Amino acid sequence: MALRKKTPHTVLTFPTTQAAMAFEEAARSYNLPGRMIPVPSAISAGCGLSWCAPTDKRDELLRACTTHQLDYEGVHTVDLY
């Protein structure tokens, strides 16, 4: 039986639930990669929600935050399943 292996992911954290929901709405509108997840236990962060995407999409996410004035708290690289 093969075990799943953890791989690095980019995780954006948010200062408030409102900021997380605004990001999720923008992500859908602008077709950004990733999905909303609970903040991984390896990170201590604000509202409890985070955006998870492949590490190769990090720059795209950060550009979108700047371009669309989306608020985020931190950017992390975390090994996840």
Secondary structure, 3 states (H helix, E strand, C coil): CCCCCCEEEEEEECCCHHHHHHHHHHHHHCCCCCEEEECCCCCCCCCCEEEEEEHHHHHHHHHHHHHCCCCCCEEEEEEEC
